[in-house]
Amino acid sequence: MKRAVLISLLAASLSGCSSVSSVWNSWFGDAKTKPAALETLSGPASGRVVWSAKGDNINFPLSIATPGDRFVVASSDGNVRALAAADGRELWRGDAGAKLAAGIGSDGRFAAVVNRDNELVVLDAGRVVWKKALPTPVIAAPLVAGERVFALTLDRQVIAFDALDGRKIWELKRPGEPLTLAKAGVLLAYKDTLVVGQGPRLAGIDPLKGQLRWEASVATPRGTNEVERLADLVGPAVRQGEAICARAFQSSVGCVNAERGSALWNRVVGGTNGIGADDQVVVAGDASDRLSAWKLANGDLAWSGDQFQLRKLSEPVLLGKQVLVGDFEGYVHLLDRDTGKTRSRLSTDGSQVTATALLGDMALVATKSGGLFAIKVE
């Protein structure tokens, strides 16, 4: 845990260091500046809310799971629910038994979260079937795949458990960075490979044995001290075909070929949130909420826009040739994928958009107040 760092504590303890101040200011913005005013829009709506549901507050890094025909969500107090994607109907509900620190991963049957006692909690159709204490804190949502549950700890250990009984199958410890970032990392599957963010690199791991298959860099850390060189990968990452793309904290956005385990391209850009992509472009916001899109094939800049500066944007998602991104007032903005121009906006419940997920032709948006809004684009 000596290598794990909370940015807020780091900034407080090293407030005299200009490099920390620049990280702090670029992350949270200058308190004297105001968020950009919303544009006046006159065109037709390019999306609609098809159903909504209310849950409890979300004050932790929620990742919405999308197994099969359902969304699986959780709230800060430990409630876990599966909702039918078509109409929001509740399929099952469970209670993890404590407030949550990370979640949620699901394969449709099993759902996994991490509580504030640092226990990995696994539910089967809403019923808790086992709990396991983890060696170091976890912020990234667990991954459930192949009847296994994978956890990525704050010091970037990867631990695999049997989904049926909680038996630990393997753990992978690798030489880490001097500092690690207290934000949700990257943990996803590519065919028969587990893909994990470790520092500024993506690592491909054999999910059966826990052995390293390949690794490729998304960023090249630069700086005169460990704080400036902090370039952990931030979730969510996105997969498009053989490409997996991710954001390195305050450093760059880049893609790797997961079939070959080699870097494709990266572009230097600051920012702290995850990214979105489709088969044409990769979209990300920077530290001031300027959005940029790069061509997936080669990393060439497609467009950039600053109409949402300092609006505390969520990670973007791409659906039906539109970019959907939420802000601190609960608005969901719909942009033209090819130009970056705002087409329309939808309101939710007025609280900050904290998570988004795609399933088929629908996006689910979660707000800090616990609102869930399923959106389709026109």
RODO-2510 file (C-alpha; in nm, 4 decimals, decimal comma):
residues 378
     n   res          X          Y          Z
     1     m     0,0000     0,0000     0,0000
     2     k     0,3021     0,2314     0,0175
     3     r     0,2764     0,2551    -0,3612
     4     a    -0,0947     0,3394    -0,3609
     5     v    -0,1720     0,7091    -0,3666
     6     l    -0,4865     0,9111    -0,3171
     7     i    -0,4429     1,2198    -0,5319
     8     s    -0,6301     1,4403    -0,2850
     9     l    -0,4003     1,3444     0,0021
    10     l    -0,0970     1,3788    -0,2198
    11     a    -0,1970     1,7285    -0,3258
    12     a    -0,2573     1,8330     0,0342
    13     s     0,0743     1,6999     0,1581
    14     l     0,2766     1,8381    -0,1330
    15     s     0,0869     2,1607    -0,1947
    16     g     0,4090     2,3528    -0,2435
    17     c     0,5051     2,1427    -0,5434
    18     s     0,4092     2,3075    -0,8728
    19     s     0,3726     1,9726    -1,0477
    20     v     0,1099     1,8590    -0,7968
    21     s    -0,0690     2,1927    -0,8241
    22     s    -0,0886     2,1548    -1,2008
    23     v    -0,2336     1,8052    -1,1632
    24     w    -0,4866     1,9294    -0,9100
    25     n    -0,5906     2,2333    -1,1167
    26     s    -0,6156     2,0412    -1,4424
    27     w    -0,8253     1,7731    -1,2736
    28     f    -1,0704     1,9928    -1,0824
    29     g    -1,0336     2,3209    -1,2687
    30     d    -0,9831     2,6727    -1,1391
    31     a    -1,2486     2,7489    -0,8788
    32     k    -1,2852     3,1016    -1,0235
    33     t    -1,3859     2,9785    -1,3680
    34     k    -1,7431     2,8906    -1,4577
    35     p    -1,8661     2,5950    -1,6615
    36     a    -1,9506     2,6712    -2,0219
    37     a    -2,3072     2,7871    -2,0785
    38     l    -2,5298     2,5447    -2,2627
    39     e    -2,5768     2,6077    -2,6315
    40     t    -2,9123     2,7132    -2,7713
    41     l    -3,0350     2,4212    -2,9798
    42     s    -3,3134     2,4435    -3,2337
    43     g    -3,2986     2,1165    -3,4266
    44     p    -3,5117     1,8056    -3,3666
    45     a    -3,4344     1,5705    -3,0789
    46     s    -3,1847     1,3038    -3,1808
    47     g    -3,2519     1,0730    -2,8872
    48     r    -3,5127     0,9876    -2,6256
    49     v    -3,5434     0,8316    -2,2814
    50     v    -3,7328     0,5043    -2,3268
    51     w    -3,7521     0,4142    -1,9578
    52     s    -3,6163     0,5252    -1,6237
    53     a    -3,5799     0,3777    -1,2759
    54     k    -3,4871     0,5122    -0,9347
    55     g    -3,2315     0,3644    -0,7015
    56     d    -3,0133     0,4805    -0,4135
    57     n    -2,7220     0,7220    -0,4307
    58     i    -2,4062     0,6309    -0,6195
    59     n    -2,0956     0,7615    -0,4430
    60     f    -1,8403     0,5092    -0,5648
    61     p    -1,6873     0,4189    -0,9060
    62     l    -1,9818     0,2302    -1,0571
    63     s    -1,9330     0,0266    -1,3735
    64     i    -2,2639    -0,0894    -1,5193
    65     a    -2,2533    -0,4543    -1,6281
    66     t    -2,4304    -0,5547    -1,9492
    67     p    -2,4588    -0,9342    -1,9699
    68     g    -2,7017    -1,0629    -2,2310
    69     d    -3,0350    -0,8825    -2,2216
    70     r    -2,9965    -0,6923    -1,8959
    71     f    -2,8224    -0,4140    -1,7087
    72     v    -2,6795    -0,5015    -1,3661
    73     v    -2,6329    -0,2021    -1,1370
    74     a    -2,5472    -0,1284    -0,7747
    75     s    -2,5824     0,1591    -0,5303
    76     s    -2,3551     0,2844    -0,2543
    77     d    -2,5504     0,1156     0,0248
    78     g    -2,4961    -0,2315    -0,1265
    79     n    -2,8174    -0,2899    -0,3200
    80     v    -2,7600    -0,4834    -0,6418
    81     r    -3,0239    -0,5143    -0,9160
    82     a    -3,0652    -0,6674    -1,2590
    83     l    -3,2974    -0,4771    -1,4927
    84     a    -3,4380    -0,5933    -1,8252
    85     a    -3,2833    -0,3807    -2,0994
    86     a    -3,6058    -0,3665    -2,2963
    87     d    -3,8270    -0,2020    -2,0346
    88     g    -3,6361    -0,1595    -1,7061
    89     r    -3,8316    -0,4352    -1,5338
    90     e    -3,6539    -0,5646    -1,2227
    91     l    -3,5378    -0,9228    -1,2735
    92     w    -3,3796    -0,9726    -0,9346
    93     r    -3,2512    -0,7745    -0,6394
    94     g    -2,9867    -0,8515    -0,3779
    95     d    -2,7979    -0,6940    -0,0911
    96     a    -2,4195    -0,7149    -0,0595
    97     g    -2,4519    -0,6549     0,3153
    98     a    -2,2365    -0,3414     0,3383
    99     k    -2,1619    -0,0157     0,1600
   100     l    -1,9659    -0,0541    -0,1613
   101     a    -1,6239     0,0638    -0,2733
   102     a    -1,6291    -0,0833    -0,6266
   103     g    -1,8589    -0,2610    -0,8676
   104     i    -2,0185    -0,4151    -1,0544
   105     g    -1,9189    -0,7083    -1,2771
   106     s    -2,1585    -0,9756    -1,3978
   107     d    -2,1876    -1,2576    -1,6490
   108     g    -2,5667    -1,2695    -1,6213
   109     r    -2,5760    -1,5229    -1,3390
   110     f    -2,3058    -1,4132    -1,0973
   111     a    -2,2569    -1,0499    -0,9944
   112     a    -1,9497    -0,9251    -0,8069
   113     v    -1,8847    -0,6110    -0,6017
   114     v    -1,6297    -0,4986    -0,3417
   115     n    -1,7489    -0,3530    -0,0112
   116     r    -1,5823    -0,0954     0,2107
   117     d    -1,4433    -0,3722     0,4304
   118     n    -1,2438    -0,4685     0,1185
   119     e    -1,4345    -0,7926     0,0731
   120     l    -1,5125    -0,9327    -0,2686
   121     v    -1,8827    -1,0239    -0,2555
   122     v    -2,0370    -1,2535    -0,5160
   123     l    -2,4124    -1,2946    -0,5652
   124     d    -2,6011    -1,5570    -0,7624
   125     a    -2,9331    -1,4159    -0,8893
   126     g    -2,9324    -1,1705    -0,5985
   127     r    -2,8283    -1,4132    -0,3228
   128     v    -2,4844    -1,3753    -0,1627
   129     v    -2,2969    -1,7016    -0,2163
   130     w    -1,9515    -1,6118    -0,0859
   131     k    -1,7213    -1,3351     0,0354
   132     k    -1,3436    -1,3118     0,0326
   133     a    -1,1146    -1,0565     0,1968
   134     l    -0,8755    -0,8936    -0,0496
   135     p    -0,5142    -0,8077     0,0383
   136     t    -0,5226    -0,4430    -0,0722
   137     p    -0,8025    -0,1997    -0,1605
   138     v    -0,9982    -0,2338    -0,4837
   139     i    -1,1623     0,0468    -0,6832
   140     a    -1,2019    -0,1185    -1,0246
   141     a    -1,5155    -0,3254    -1,0793
   142     p    -1,4472    -0,7014    -1,0706
   143     l    -1,4754    -0,8953    -1,3956
   144     v    -1,6899    -1,2103    -1,4102
   145     a    -1,6175    -1,4397    -1,7051
   146     g    -1,5734    -1,8119    -1,7672
   147     e    -1,7067    -1,9030    -1,4203
   148     r    -1,4257    -1,7019    -1,2660
   149     v    -1,4160    -1,3696    -1,0857
   150     f    -1,1132    -1,1465    -1,1421
   151     a    -1,0173    -0,8631    -0,9062
   152     l    -0,7656    -0,5857    -0,9760
   153     t    -0,6278    -0,4309    -0,6580
   154     l    -0,5030    -0,0777    -0,6117
   155     d    -0,1405    -0,1958    -0,6244
   156     r    -0,2267    -0,3750    -0,9520
   157     q    -0,2317    -0,7330    -0,8279
   158     v    -0,4654    -0,9535    -1,0279
   159     i    -0,6445    -1,2312    -0,8375
   160     a    -0,8668    -1,5003    -0,9886
   161     f    -1,1378    -1,6820    -0,7906
   162     d    -1,3715    -1,9674    -0,8735
   163     a    -1,7158    -1,8105    -0,9185
   164     l    -1,8932    -2,1103    -0,7656
   165     d    -1,7187    -2,1357    -0,4293
   166     g    -1,4705    -1,8463    -0,3993
   167     r    -1,1622    -2,0665    -0,4114
   168     k    -0,8548    -1,8617    -0,5087
   169     i    -0,7128    -2,0020    -0,8318
   170     w    -0,4144    -1,7778    -0,8891
   171     e    -0,2696    -1,4346    -0,8255
   172     l    -0,0300    -1,2309    -1,0325
   173     k     0,2072    -0,9844    -0,8707
   174     r     0,4412    -0,7911    -1,0935
   175     p     0,6976    -0,5177    -1,0264
   176     g     0,4855    -0,2056    -1,0067
   177     e     0,5200     0,1673    -1,0420
   178     p     0,6439     0,3791    -0,7472
   179     l     0,2971     0,5389    -0,7296
   180     t    -0,0427     0,4127    -0,8372
   181     l    -0,3620     0,6050    -0,8924
   182     a    -0,6730     0,5726    -0,6741
   183     k    -0,9106     0,5496    -0,9698
   184     a    -1,0775     0,2536    -1,1335
   185     g    -0,8293     0,0744    -1,3592
   186     v    -0,8655    -0,1395    -1,6697
   187     l    -0,9896    -0,4979    -1,6497
   188     l    -1,1624    -0,6654    -1,9450
   189     a    -1,1657    -0,9761    -2,1630
   190     y    -1,0444    -1,0212    -2,5206
   191     k    -1,1299    -1,3664    -2,6579
   192     d    -0,9395    -1,6058    -2,4266
   193     t    -0,7140    -1,3335    -2,2827
   194     l    -0,7586    -1,1253    -1,9699
   195     v    -0,6492    -0,7665    -2,0403
   196     v    -0,5305    -0,5609    -1,7429
   197     g    -0,3958    -0,2091    -1,6997
   198     q    -0,0656    -0,2074    -1,5137
   199     g     0,0898     0,1367    -1,4930
   200     p     0,0906     0,2907    -1,8430
   201     r     0,0759    -0,0538    -2,0082
   202     l    -0,1913    -0,3003    -2,1099
   203     a    -0,1014    -0,6584    -2,0205
   204     g    -0,2535    -0,9713    -2,1756
   205     i    -0,2801    -1,2552    -1,9218
   206     d    -0,3725    -1,6226    -1,9527
   207     p    -0,6962    -1,6366    -1,7460
   208     l    -0,6474    -2,0055    -1,6622
   209     k    -0,2917    -1,9894    -1,5284
   210     g    -0,2283    -1,6221    -1,4529
   211     q     0,0746    -1,6060    -1,6825
   212     l     0,1733    -1,3005    -1,8837
   213     r     0,1208    -1,3340    -2,2601
   214     w     0,2076    -0,9844    -2,3818
   215     e     0,2227    -0,6204    -2,2811
   216     a     0,2081    -0,2972    -2,4790
   217     s     0,2456     0,0661    -2,3752
   218     v    -0,0341     0,3190    -2,4091
   219     a     0,1787     0,6056    -2,2763
   220     t     0,5416     0,7002    -2,2214
   221     p     0,5597     0,8667    -1,8788
   222     r     0,7570     1,1893    -1,8672
   223     g     0,8547     1,4210    -1,5849
   224     t     1,1163     1,5021    -1,3278
   225     n     0,9526     1,3219    -1,0360
   226     e     0,7217     1,0299    -0,9620
   227     v     0,4113     1,2473    -0,9461
   228     e     0,4664     1,3911    -1,2927
   229     r     0,5378     1,0430    -1,4291
   230     l     0,2145     0,8983    -1,2881
   231     a     0,0384     0,7582    -1,5971
   232     d    -0,1845     0,4747    -1,4762
   233     l    -0,4474     0,3532    -1,7200
   234     v    -0,7974     0,4695    -1,6269
   235     g    -1,1134     0,2684    -1,6928
   236     p    -1,3260     0,2110    -1,8746
   237     a    -1,1214     0,1008    -2,1733
   238     v    -1,3018     0,0086    -2,4949
   239     r    -1,2643    -0,2760    -2,7405
   240     q    -1,3269    -0,2483    -3,1145
   241     g    -1,2338    -0,5580    -3,3127
   242     e    -0,8716    -0,6390    -3,2337
   243     a    -0,8067    -0,2915    -3,0905
   244     i    -0,8305    -0,2025    -2,7224
   245     c    -0,8066     0,1682    -2,6466
   246     a    -0,7544     0,3366    -2,3099
   247     r    -0,6634     0,6603    -2,1383
   248     a    -0,3408     0,7033    -1,9429
   249     f    -0,3958     0,9493    -1,6581
   250     q    -0,2964     1,3035    -1,7571
   251     s    -0,0741     1,1625    -2,0285
   252     s    -0,2268     1,0222    -2,3454
   253     v    -0,4976     0,8249    -2,5219
   254     g    -0,3884     0,5223    -2,7202
   255     c    -0,4794     0,1870    -2,8717
   256     v    -0,3088    -0,1526    -2,8832
   257     n    -0,3664    -0,4592    -3,0984
   258     a    -0,4798    -0,7284    -2,8542
   259     e    -0,4246    -1,0072    -3,1061
   260     r    -0,0568    -0,9279    -3,1515
   261     g     0,0043    -0,7512    -2,8211
   262     s     0,1539    -0,4436    -2,9860
   263     a     0,0940    -0,0694    -2,9682
   264     l    -0,1017     0,0881    -3,2548
   265     w    -0,0887     0,4603    -3,1754
   266     n    -0,1120     0,7115    -2,8929
   267     r    -0,1786     1,0826    -2,8737
   268     v    -0,0584     1,3126    -2,5970
   269     v    -0,3606     1,4624    -2,4188
   270     g    -0,4391     1,5276    -2,0529
   271     g    -0,7483     1,3983    -1,8806
   272     t    -0,8702     1,1719    -1,6039
   273     n    -1,1800     0,9861    -1,7319
   274     g    -1,2305     0,6794    -1,9443
   275     i    -1,2947     0,6978    -2,3167
   276     g    -1,5493     0,5887    -2,5760
   277     a    -1,5124     0,4404    -2,9237
   278     d    -1,6902     0,2802    -3,2151
   279     d    -1,5549     0,1263    -3,5355
   280     q    -1,4578     0,4696    -3,6697
   281     v    -1,3348     0,6978    -3,3910
   282     v    -1,2053     0,7141    -3,0344
   283     v    -1,3483     0,9999    -2,8251
   284     a    -1,2126     1,1441    -2,4994
   285     g    -1,2311     1,4608    -2,2927
   286     d    -0,9280     1,6393    -2,1540
   287     a    -0,8759     1,7996    -1,8137
   288     s    -1,0837     2,1050    -1,9099
   289     d    -1,3579     1,8922    -2,0747
   290     r    -1,2578     1,9699    -2,4308
   291     l    -1,3691     1,6703    -2,6380
   292     s    -1,1532     1,5255    -2,9150
   293     a    -1,2041     1,2408    -3,1596
   294     w    -0,9277     1,0442    -3,3295
   295     k    -0,9643     0,7985    -3,6149
   296     l    -0,9508     0,4454    -3,4781
   297     a    -0,7437     0,3199    -3,7698
   298     n    -0,4459     0,5551    -3,7367
   299     g    -0,4983     0,8085    -3,4555
   300     d    -0,5411     1,1089    -3,6848
   301     l    -0,7464     1,3880    -3,5297
   302     a    -1,1039     1,3879    -3,6621
   303     w    -1,2405     1,6845    -3,4647
   304     s    -1,2301     1,8664    -3,1330
   305     g    -1,4817     2,0841    -2,9511
   306     d    -1,4854     2,3015    -2,6403
   307     q    -1,8605     2,3610    -2,5974
   308     f    -1,8642     2,1704    -2,2646
   309     q    -1,5588     2,3116    -2,0929
   310     l    -1,5542     2,2612    -1,7139
   311     r    -1,8918     2,0844    -1,7138
   312     k    -1,7396     1,7783    -1,5386
   313     l    -1,8174     1,5393    -1,8188
   314     s    -1,8621     1,1662    -1,7799
   315     e    -1,6804     0,9246    -2,0067
   316     p    -1,8388     0,9336    -2,3542
   317     v    -2,0154     0,6433    -2,5259
   318     l    -2,0851     0,6090    -2,8978
   319     l    -2,4176     0,4854    -3,0249
   320     g    -2,5793     0,5118    -3,3684
   321     k    -2,3282     0,7623    -3,5095
   322     q    -2,3734     0,9876    -3,2073
   323     v    -2,1547     1,0601    -2,9043
   324     l    -2,3380     1,0619    -2,5703
   325     v    -2,1775     1,2367    -2,2745
   326     g    -2,3234     1,3451    -1,9403
   327     d    -2,2410     1,6463    -1,7245
   328     f    -2,2615     1,7705    -1,3642
   329     e    -2,6197     1,8989    -1,4051
   330     g    -2,7521     1,5659    -1,5256
   331     y    -2,7759     1,6605    -1,8915
   332     v    -2,6915     1,4022    -2,1553
   333     h    -2,5522     1,5709    -2,4659
   334     l    -2,5805     1,4037    -2,8064
   335     l    -2,3127     1,4990    -3,0602
   336     d    -2,2645     1,4117    -3,4229
   337     r    -1,9916     1,1481    -3,4297
   338     d    -1,8348     1,2777    -3,7509
   339     t    -1,8235     1,6512    -3,6704
   340     g    -1,8497     1,6877    -3,2912
   341     k    -2,1376     1,9339    -3,3267
   342     t    -2,4094     1,9159    -3,0607
   343     r    -2,7343     1,7792    -3,2025
   344     s    -2,9583     1,7744    -2,8951
   345     r    -2,9642     1,7155    -2,5201
   346     l    -3,1733     1,5205    -2,2721
   347     s    -3,2351     1,6001    -1,9067
   348     t    -3,2292     1,3411    -1,6296
   349     d    -3,2736     1,4195    -1,2581
   350     g    -3,0414     1,7179    -1,2202
   351     s    -2,7576     1,5316    -1,0474
   352     q    -2,4198     1,4492    -1,1974
   353     v    -2,3957     1,1685    -1,4524
   354     t    -2,1587     0,9145    -1,2987
   355     a    -2,1630     0,6154    -1,5343
   356     t    -2,2778     0,5081    -1,8784
   357     a    -2,2983     0,1712    -2,0523
   358     l    -2,4009     0,0365    -2,3912
   359     l    -2,6125    -0,2692    -2,4643
   360     g    -2,7279    -0,3263    -2,8198
   361     d    -2,9067    -0,0163    -2,9468
   362     m    -2,9435     0,1385    -2,6009
   363     a    -2,7339     0,3377    -2,3553
   364     l    -2,7949     0,3362    -1,9800
   365     v    -2,7015     0,6494    -1,7867
   366     a    -2,6636     0,6468    -1,4073
   367     t    -2,6676     0,9629    -1,1950
   368     k    -2,5252     1,0370    -0,8525
   369     s    -2,8772     1,0484    -0,7039
   370     g    -2,9409     0,6939    -0,8219
   371     g    -3,1404     0,7702    -1,1340
   372     l    -3,1184     0,5266    -1,4265
   373     f    -3,2158     0,6443    -1,7728
   374     a    -3,2220     0,4193    -2,0787
   375     i    -3,1651     0,6166    -2,3988
   376     k    -3,2107     0,5317    -2,7638
   377     v    -3,0876     0,7551    -3,0437
   378     e    -3,2843     0,8512    -3,3527
***
